[in-house]
Amino acid sequence: MFKPLPISIGLRYLRAKRRNGFISFISLASILGIAIGVAALITTLSVMSGFQLEIRDRMLQMVSHVTVSGYGDPVLDWRNVDAEVRKNPNVIGAAPYVEKEALLQGARNQPAMVRGIDPAVEAQVSVIGQRVVTGKLTDLKPGEFNIILGSELAQWMGAAVGDQVTLMTSDYRVTPVTAVPQFKRFTVSGIFSAGYNEYDRGMAFVNMSDLQRVLRMGDGVTGVRVKVKDMDKAADVAKEIGTSLRGEYQATDWTTENINMFRALKMEKTLMGILLSLIIAMGAFNLVSSQVMLVTDKQADIAILRTLGLSPSGVMKIFMVQGSLIGIIGTISGVILGVLLTLNLEHILKGIETVLGVQLLPEDVYYVTGLPTDLRVSDILVISAVALIMAFLATLYPAWRAARTAPAEALRYE
């Protein structure tokens, strides 16, 4: 009795048992449609965010947060660069590296990115030492020309620990007779598995000094890899490093080096969100239908309220309140269902696999042992806002139609 009249009547219409059961069924279908759409959006976006986070974490195990390199030429004074980089308070590690794309020859030939590292400091910028499944990173001793291959690369080449592979580069050594490509035999001393296809299939590690000798770089390196405290601030740290260094150096961060992949993942998530929003839109269309039929069913009530002095805007508010409450109930139900589904998704997936006797996410295909999820409050808030806006917009036309009801016409046959 203390509520405004439109809100009070709108709540009464929502609770009341209607004479037409079909209208109640359509209203229930609207609530279910909105709830299912919201739950599906929350779960799907959480899974996509989880996969994106998993890919990013695995990729950053092998990619430095910030890379300082020259403009095409080897960095000769890399020790000074390393010392200058470490002065930045946001830097927690740095290590020089030499990198070259080469052809590895074994039972099969395979192009790969060969990275020369210093095993003594490599742990400061990557976890490659923890990903070596056979052998040890410390086996990469200078002058022994050992090499550690990615697991899929070794399998494809038919190489095992103790075998020899030939590293051939695109650089040529000129002799009095002809130009000869540079090549060198390396002994496989280990195999690593990063859990990321791009590296397991296309990367190998050698000692930095060995690769310098093969490439005839002297004491020069390709650059210095840097690890920062907060990788989300890597772009800002890269700008600070680039400003502090004197000379022809460029500092790039992991987001710019892999910008195409992250743009593709973001676009995929956005498109998936737009497509799944159509489920919520279907619930909103059902809400339009139920509200239109409700307005038709309540013609006499509307006419009586108008004759008692209720304005057309007051009539419009009644049906806007009633329809918006349906949207609110559907949205809240969908959020609760979506959160519960996301939190228990891995158990549900295992149950489905047990019942069907299949493996829905094979580890050798997706490189994950479970179903990664990342439930974000921001996604829930955006999805809830979209659902509530759609539900509110769905009430406008039926409410406007109710406000145009002429009392005399509605009561003529009563």
N, C-alpha and C positions, 0 to 999 in steps of 0.2 A: 504493500500500500504506500510505501515511501518512495517507490521508484517512479520516474516519469511515466506518463500514460503509454506512449508508444513502446517503451521497453517492457512494461508490465504486460501489455497485450501480446507483444511478440513472444515473450517467455511462455505465456499461457497457450498460445497457438502451438509452440514447440512441444509442450508437455501433454496437450489435450489429445484424446483419441479421436481420430477423424472418422467421419462417416464413410469416406471413400478410402478403402484399404489400399488401392493402387497408388494413391498419392503418398501414403506412408512408405510403401515399398520403394518408390522412386527416391524419396528423401533418404531412406536407409542406403540405397544404392549410391547416392551422392556422397554420403559420409564414407562408405567403404571405398569408393573410387578415389576420393581425396586421400584417405588414409593409406591405401595401397600405393598410390603414386608417391606420396611423401616417403614412405618406408623404402620403396624401391630406389628412389633417388639417394636417400641417405646411405643405404647399403652399397649401392653401386659406386658412388663417389668415394666412399670410404675405402673400398677395395682398390679403386684406381689410384687413390692417393697412397695407399699402402704399397702397391707395386712401384709407383713412381719413387717413393722413399727408398724402397729396397734396391731399385736400380741405381739410384743416386749414391747410396752408401757403398754398394759393391764397386761402382765405377770409381769413386773417390779413394778406394783402397789402392788403386793403381795410378790415378791421376793426381798430380799435385794441386794444392789449393791455388797457388800462385806460381807462375813460371817466369823467370827472368832470362832473356836470351838476347843475342845480337840480331842485327838485321841481315841475316843470311851468312854472316861470317862467324867463325869460331870465337868464343870468348876467351881471350888469352889471360886477362887479369881476373880470373874468376875467384881467386882467393880474396881479393879486395872486395869484389861484389858480395861474396859470401859474408865477409865481416860486416859490411855496411848493411846488408839485409837483416842480420841478427840484431842490429841496434834497435830495430822497430819493436816496440813493446808488445805488439800483437803477434809477433812471429815466435813460434816455439821450436822450429827446426828448419834446417836447410841442408841441401846436399847437391853436389855437382852431378851432371850426367852427360852422356854422349848418346845420341840417338841417330839411327840410320835405317832406312828401309833397304832390305836386302833379300836375296833369294837363298833359301836354305835347301840344300840338296841332300837327300837321304834315299830311302827306298822310293819315295816320291818327292817331287820338288814342291815347295810351297813358299810364296812370298810372305814375309813377316817383318814387323818392326823390331829391330834389335836395339836394346837399350844397354849401354854400358854404365855401370853403377860402381860406387865405392861401398862395399858391404859393411864397412865400419860405421858409416853415417846414414846409410839408406833407411834404417829403422826410424830415423827422425822424421821422415816425410811419407813413408808408406808402410804397409803391413805385409809386403811381399814375403818377408822372412817367415811369417806365420802361415803363409799359403803354400809353402813348399812341402809337398806330400812325400816326395822321395828325394833324399839327399839333404844338403844344408846350403844356406845362402853363403856361408863362410867358405864353401868349396871353390868359390870364384876368386882364386888367388892370382895375383899378377904373374904373368909369364907362363901360366899353365894352360891357358886357352881353353878353359872349361865353359860350358854353356848350360843354362837352365831353360827348358822349353815348357810352353803351356801344355796342359794335359791333352787337349784335342789336337794341338799341333803335333805333339809327339805321336799320338795315335795315328794321325793321318800320314805322317812321314814314315811310320813303322820304326821309330827310334826308341830305344830304351837306354837306361843308365849304363854307361860304358861304351856305347856306340859312338861313332864319329859322324859328324855332319859337316858339310862344306858351306861356308858363308861366302856368298858372292855379291859384290856391290856393283852399282852402276858406274862407279868411277873406274877409269882406265889408266893403266900405267904404260907410258910410251917407252918402247924399246927400239933399238936400231932397226929391227925388222918390221914390227907392227905394234898396234895398240893391244895390250892384254888386260882383261878385266881383273880387278883385284879380288883375290879369294884366299881363304885360309881355312884349314881344317880345325874344328873344335870338337872336344870330347863332351858328350852329354853327361853332366854330373848330377843333374836333378830335374824334377818335374814339379811344376806348381799348378794349382787349381784355384783361380780367383772366383769361380762361380759366375763369370760374365763372359759370354761367348766371344765378344770382340777381342778379349785379351787371351783367353784360353786357346783360341784358334790362331791368333795373329801376333803373338808377342814372345820374345825370348830375351833372356838376360845374360850378360857377360860382364867380366871385369872391365872397368872403365879404361884402364891403361892398355889392356889387350885390344880393345876396339880403337883406341887412339893410334896404336901401332898399325893396325890394319888400314885405317883411313889416312895414315900419315898426317895426323893433326898436331903432332908434337905434344905440347902441354895444354893445348886448347880444348875447350869443351863446348857442347851445344848450348848449355845454359846451367842455371841453378834452380832447382825445384825447392819450393818453400811451403811449409805447413803453418797455418795460422790457428789462433785459439778458437775463433768462431768462423766456420767456413761460410756462413751466410753473409759475413762482412768481408769476404775475400776481395770483392771488387773495390771496396774503399781502401783496403790494405795495398792492393796492386797500384792504385793511384799514388798512394803515399810513397811506395818504394820507387815507382817511376820518377817521382819528383825529386827524391833524395839522391838518386844515382846520377853521377856525372859521366857523360859519354853517350855513345849510341847504343842504348839498351831499350828494350821494350818489356814491360811487365804486363802479363795477361793472367786472368783468373779462370777458374774452372767453368764458370758460367758462359763466358764468351767462347771458350774452346769447344764447348759441347752445346752451343746455343740452338742448333737445329734440332737435336734430339729432344731437348727440354721444351722447345716450342711445339714440336709434334705431340708430345705427351700432354701439354697444356691444352692444345687444340682438341685432341681426342677427348679429354675430360669435359671440355666445354660443350662439344657437340653431343656427347652422351647425355649430359645434363639437359640440353635443350630437347633431345628426343624423348627422354623419360618424362619431361615436363608435360608431354602430351597426355600421359596417363592422368595427371592432375587436371588437365584441361577437360578430359572426358568426364571426370567427376563434376567439374564446374558446369558443363553442358547439361548433365543430369539435374544439377541444382536449378538451372534455368527452367527446365521442363517441370520439375516438381513445384516450383514457385508459381509458374504460370497457371498450373492446374489448381493450386491452392487459392490463388486470387479468384479464379472462376468459381471455385467451390464456396468462397466466402463473400460473394457479391452482396448477399443480404446483410451480413454483418457490417460490411464496409458502408453500405447505404445508411444503416442505422447510426453508425458512428458519425457519419457526415451530418445527418439530421440533428444529432445531439451537439454539433458544433465543432467537431474535429476537423482541422484544416486538411487540404490535400497533402501538404508536406508531412503532417502527422501520420496520415495513412501510409504514405511512402516510407516513413521511418519504421513503422510496425513491421513491414515485410522485409525491409533491409536488416533490421535487428534479427528477425527470425531466420533469414537466409544466412546472415553472417555467423550466427551461432552454429548452424550446421557446418559451415566451413571451419570454425574454431574447433569444434568437436572432432571433425575429421583430421585436422592438422595435428592436434594434440595426440590423438590415437596413433596417427602415422609416425610421429616423432618417437613415441614410446616403443612402438613395434619395430621401427627402424634401428633404434639404439640397441634393443634387446637382440635383434637379429644379427646386427654387426658384431656385438660382443660374443655371441655364441656361434658365429658363422663357421668357424673351423670344426667345432664339434658336429654341427649339422652336416658339413661336407663329409666328414668321416663316416657319419651314419648313412648318408646316401651311398658312399662308396662301398660300405659293408653290405647294404641291402642289394645294390645292383651288381656287386662283384666286379667293379671297374675302378680304375684310377683316373680321376678327373683332372688332376694336375701332375702329370708324370715329371719326376725330378730331372730326368735327362732332357726334357724339352723346355721346361720353364725355369730350371735352376733354382727352385725354391722347394723347401721341405714342408711348408705349410701354406696357408692362405694369408698373406700379409694384409692387414687393415690399418687404416689411420683415421680414426674418428675425430673430425675437426668440428669444434663449436661454430666456427665461422660458416662452414657448409650447412650445418643444421639451421642456423639463423637465416641464411639466404633462402634455403628451401622452404622454411616456414613462412617467410615473408612473401615468397612467390605464391604459395598455396593460399594464404590469406587474401592477397590482392586479387587472385583469380576468383575466389569465392565472393569477395565483395563486389567485384565487377559483374558477376553473374546475377546478383540481386537487383541491379539497377533497373533493367528493363521490366521485370515483373512488378517491382515496386512502383515504377512510373505508370505502368498500366493500371495498377490498383488505384493510384491517385487520380486518374482520369475517370473513374467510375462515377456515373451520374446517379444520384440517389433515386430519382423518380423512375428511371429506366430499370434499375435493379429491383425495385419494389413493385413494379407494375403487376407481375404475375404472382406475388407472394400472398 
